[in-house]
Amino acid sequence: MHNGPVPTFDEQTWDLTVFGEVEQDVRWGWGELCQLPRARATMDIHCVTAWSKLDTEREGVSLRDLVDRGLVRPKPSATVLVQHCEFGYTTNLPLSAAMGENVLLATHFGGDPIVPEHGFPLRVVCGAIPGREDREDVYLWKGGRWLRGLKFLSEDRPGYWEQAGYHNRGRVWVQERFSGR
């Protein structure tokens, strides 16, 4: 499920912008993004519609790594990350969850580039790493396809599905699927 058609990708004009409650806005073109430090993770993904896919191998860029290296510098006031995607789609994540090793700005799945229908060239993947309960595991919808921007906020702002009745946090293990409205 997604909002809008599958977008076309133009390597020459595509970019990712980091803005909001950060010390300095950052913009990377496709070539620059591909040069950022890479991370791999094997994680289970869980859909709000009650299916799961275990042991998925993802590759991309770790937000936590970008922050640790000083490439992205959130202000102390930042508590929420809103993902801005093609066609106006947004989804929110507490910054504490977005900084986990179970969240990647993913470019690859199973060793191959993500296919367009699943978010190529860049999507956020939120998963669960088996045997690790030291992080906040959220449903897959909390990771946006066709990512174009990361906005750090000091106050929460529900995204597309959250405004439509999905739970604002979306934690897997406590079944936070819908808001109950």
Secondary structure, 3 states (H helix, E strand, C coil): CCCCCCCCCCCCCCEEEEEECECCCEEEEHHHHHCCCCEEEEEEEECCCCCEEEEEEEEEECHHHHHHCCCCCECCCCCEEEEEEHHHCEEEEEHHHHCCCCEEEEEEECCEECCHHHCCCCEEEECECCCCCCCCCECHHHCCCCEEEEEEECCCCCCHHHHCCECCCCEHHHCCCECCC
